């Protein structure tokens, strides 16, 4: 039996076991997936046990701390200096970042010269900004902590790219091809909050919200009510897990089956958090 775990501290409730167990069943592989809390000071001593697994996922606070123990990094992990997936194979532990793959398979298509409004630039927002900029979109980053966003801007800007990045502490009253929310505004239990005004939503053609709980944030609901394409974070969460299975044992999943799994996961989230 294949053996995988999610490490972090603290872990609390996680949808990861539910998702990965379904992915094992869909692939026909017999596998076990469990949560393993490892305190930061115990990571080094725990790594020898982690090497005995077929692979593992990593969440806060170990995404960067795990890197010195790994033998190799995939280019996705090198790009973000952050690892959320490890495969143990042929005596080596290799780190990957599947968040970016999950994002790109979920977000409405980003095209060259698209004007994108990004709310939040920390953590996952940094990744979203990077992937959008690499696709030569023009970025407007709205961030309360201007220094953080300015540092990201300086890191990304390249003389070889014609697209632009600007940093603001407010959402401008302009047209955007895509609005992306990478902030926690609207996350359970504060589900009545929205990161931008109705006027800003109306100015955007499409919406992507990284939050998956609730499965439809107020932002997504408002955008859909205006007739816009709006996608929540459930798809990204599932697709980053799919990419882990592709890395671990090379299985190719049917996108239609994954779309159905996303819907089933949303039903499970609603059952656990909304319908009580």
Steps between C-alpha positions, in 0.01 A plus 500: 500500500621849415543719807473881505447768763435871541737667744445835671445659839234540613283321245148511642234403246623433147322393181822341373435140619153508343636627168797263483298194596264575210794548264645162603163336431469670161849384398453142618805528727488377856628779718477646848506873579511639852570819692822530699559796729869585533604796713763725336770397746437131420522517120865400476464193720175399327646513150652153513150359553360715218758347265341159558174621342433490126449874524339775703334840483613801701305792639570785744752542661727253316480607133836676512653323801484162321728613214843439662410134557411429137735364235352692207245767418280509193497834318158581649644472851811697404287779350313558826755366747205309643415129501158343554562157346787250532556171322742243647636301209825327410655599831430869450246745644392753235290807577230657282251785522162382368312814606598677179379208288171488690458874450565493125261209445224682690520870426327637188760511222759776540599653167778732394417867576202409720443761769482319832399632842653297785383548858776394741862410425609284794539121483279367223459854361871513426469182294191629315675827419807317370304264275293787360809713434682211332204481261560866418186637661490854640465482878342736748572376853285633783673450832474666841865422565645704216859401583424131444337564164775740389762235582308249288477753217876557504561127505274435200564796271719418204635721217417215263126521575272771362225440758469722805456467876362769727434493873208681666337502842152523344313336212476749212177573313619353169423211266685173561492174307540298820462565872692258726452493877797362694397658830313317780207744479179298469642180651298292749374602751495865384306414187313832475817691412610587147848627402374757247190708432221411259626774269843336474345158432284654227817634334656152475416245228597189703564417864719245679491463879762277664270434800328160501307528827233613438484335160339816364630813668300819498737623227423199280127528567495869409698439180273215389193713573645754255532228235877468523721192494599445864708213642563416866803335658367142513630427152850622584508291818404183312724560199810559714428162662455343155841631401649334810366162385638563151839558660477209744408223258433650158126448471307710246155602622198576283423876535127425497545268798696770681225753433255257659736450796510879549121504519499211747760675715290815506204294620719354775622844608140623513402196703780555749487875539185653353214262555550445872 
